[in-house]
Amino acid sequence: MSIISTQGKQPLTFKRQWVRLSVLACVTTILLSWGIGASHWPWFIQAIALSLLIPLGVGCVLVRIDRDLLSPMRRLSEHARRLHEGDNTHLMMTTYLTERSDEVGELARQFQHLVEDLKIHNAQLLEQSLVDPLTKLGNRRMLENRLDVALPLTRRLDCTVSVLMMDVDHFKLYNDHYGHPAGDQCLVQISGVLRDTFRRETDIVVRLGGEEFLVLLIDTPSQEAWRLADAMRGMIQAMGIPHEYSPTAEVVTVSVGVVTSPPGVGADIDDMIACADEALYACKAQGRNTTQARMLSSPTEAIEPPAEAIDTQD
Ligand SMILES: Nc1nc2c(ncn2[C@@H]2O[C@H](COP(=O)(O)OP(=O)(O)OP(=O)(O)O)[C@@H](O)[C@H]2O)c(=O)[nH]1
């Protein structure tokens, strides 16, 4: 249970404390003034005593106001200022403020609630901005974010990087004949296969837009990338989603272009995407429902598929 929720239910004491303090200060001042006035001191001693007593009383009240009210307000506004400046190290307010049982504590707790709600909403917004709403895969922005971390790491660790570009064959015809909602459903089913195939934590799977998907595999050699890409292509075909208007198959199929950047090359993602795109268009030109792989160093030369994959391609 959080401090905030328990403290929020306690009665507030600030008002009570201040009423008590004011009554005490008034009574004490009146009594002391009356005592001084009734004393047999010479008039100038009485004047000095009163002129000391009144500032002392006022000073005590001011010190108390500063300690109870102004100082916490300063802390609260300092906290708000840091949050405004994006200093997230101060998201949790000091317990000095939130544990107080007076109005200042209540204000601090409500402020903290607000900050926590904002934090949750911001996290939700961030997630929404990185996820494709239809397939729930990452989107282009997520790819850029992940690449910012992944690519420098692959260069440092000197490992292989492979990029797969996948495109649904004759998807326009599918939409035209089965309708856009059926097309959406088809994309959702295809994303399920992508999710099931690329399950490593380091795999980056995104929907680039429309019926185009991208997968980035770290530390996966070209033959393995080819094998995975082609297995995925086969699984999508095996789902058997009818596509009776496709000129190339009776079911929904995909074409996949694969490119691999060997260790030590220092993969440039734009070059890799361009090269994978070329491989993809070569698949389309060859009649679709196929996988083509290339090395980044020789982008026009197709890699021979692994021996066991040749049978499944036919
Ligand atoms: N249902 C659905 N369709 C989409 C979505 N995004 C893009 N499309 C459609 O996908 C189709 C893509 O068509 P094209 O780029 O011509 O490609 P294609 O018909 O698949 O032909 P090839 O790629 O050459 O096999 C277009 O009709 C788009 O309207 C989406 O989110 N949902």
Ligand as a Chemical Component Dictionary entry (heavy atoms), coordinates in Angstrom:
data_LIG
# 
_chem_comp.id                   LIG 
_chem_comp.type                 NON-POLYMER 
_chem_comp.pdbx_formal_charge   0 
_chem_comp.three_letter_code    LIG 
# 
loop_
_chem_comp_atom.comp_id 
_chem_comp_atom.atom_id 
_chem_comp_atom.alt_atom_id 
_chem_comp_atom.type_symbol 
_chem_comp_atom.charge 
_chem_comp_atom.model_Cartn_x 
_chem_comp_atom.model_Cartn_y 
_chem_comp_atom.model_Cartn_z 
_chem_comp_atom.pdbx_ordinal 
LIG N1  N1  N 0 -6.601 -4.365 -45.659 1  
LIG C1  C1  C 0 -5.565 -3.546 -45.689 2  
LIG N2  N2  N 0 -4.992 -3.247 -46.865 3  
LIG C2  C2  C 0 -3.939 -2.434 -46.884 4  
LIG C3  C3  C 0 -3.416 -1.872 -45.717 5  
LIG N3  N3  N 0 -2.342 -1.102 -46.036 6  
LIG C4  C4  C 0 -2.221 -1.176 -47.388 7  
LIG N4  N4  N 0 -3.159 -1.977 -47.911 8  
LIG C5  C5  C 0 -3.404 -2.338 -49.322 9  
LIG O1  O1  O 0 -2.383 -3.175 -49.775 10 
LIG C6  C6  C 0 -2.387 -3.119 -51.212 11 
LIG C7  C7  C 0 -0.977 -3.174 -51.712 12 
LIG O2  O2  O 0 -1.011 -3.229 -53.083 13 
LIG P1  P1  P 0 0.279  -3.185 -54.020 14 
LIG O3  O3  O 0 1.315  -2.326 -53.370 15 
LIG O4  O4  O 0 -0.176 -2.817 -55.383 16 
LIG O5  O5  O 0 0.860  -4.595 -53.999 17 
LIG P2  P2  P 0 0.202  -6.014 -54.298 18 
LIG O6  O6  O 0 -1.200 -5.927 -54.820 19 
LIG O7  O7  O 0 0.363  -6.833 -53.058 20 
LIG O8  O8  O 0 1.090  -6.572 -55.450 21 
LIG P3  P3  P 0 2.532  -7.247 -55.355 22 
LIG O9  O9  O 0 3.192  -6.684 -54.107 23 
LIG O10 O10 O 0 3.219  -6.852 -56.600 24 
LIG O11 O11 O 0 2.318  -8.709 -55.257 25 
LIG C8  C8  C 0 -3.097 -1.813 -51.575 26 
LIG O12 O12 O 0 -4.340 -2.133 -52.179 27 
LIG C9  C9  C 0 -3.350 -1.136 -50.247 28 
LIG O13 O13 O 0 -4.572 -0.453 -50.211 29 
LIG C10 C10 C 0 -4.053 -2.196 -44.481 30 
LIG O14 O14 O 0 -3.669 -1.755 -43.388 31 
LIG N5  N5  N 0 -5.118 -3.028 -44.516 32 
# 
loop_
_chem_comp_bond.comp_id 
_chem_comp_bond.atom_id_1 
_chem_comp_bond.atom_id_2 
_chem_comp_bond.value_order 
_chem_comp_bond.pdbx_ordinal 
LIG N1  C1  SING 1  
LIG C1  N2  DOUB 2  
LIG C1  N5  SING 3  
LIG N2  C2  SING 4  
LIG C2  C3  DOUB 5  
LIG C2  N4  SING 6  
LIG C3  N3  SING 7  
LIG C3  C10 SING 8  
LIG N3  C4  DOUB 9  
LIG C4  N4  SING 10 
LIG N4  C5  SING 11 
LIG C5  O1  SING 12 
LIG C5  C9  SING 13 
LIG O1  C6  SING 14 
LIG C6  C7  SING 15 
LIG C6  C8  SING 16 
LIG C7  O2  SING 17 
LIG O2  P1  SING 18 
LIG P1  O3  DOUB 19 
LIG P1  O4  SING 20 
LIG P1  O5  SING 21 
LIG O5  P2  SING 22 
LIG P2  O6  DOUB 23 
LIG P2  O7  SING 24 
LIG P2  O8  SING 25 
LIG O8  P3  SING 26 
LIG P3  O9  DOUB 27 
LIG P3  O10 SING 28 
LIG P3  O11 SING 29 
LIG C8  O12 SING 30 
LIG C8  C9  SING 31 
LIG C9  O13 SING 32 
LIG C10 O14 DOUB 33 
LIG C10 N5  SING 34 
# 
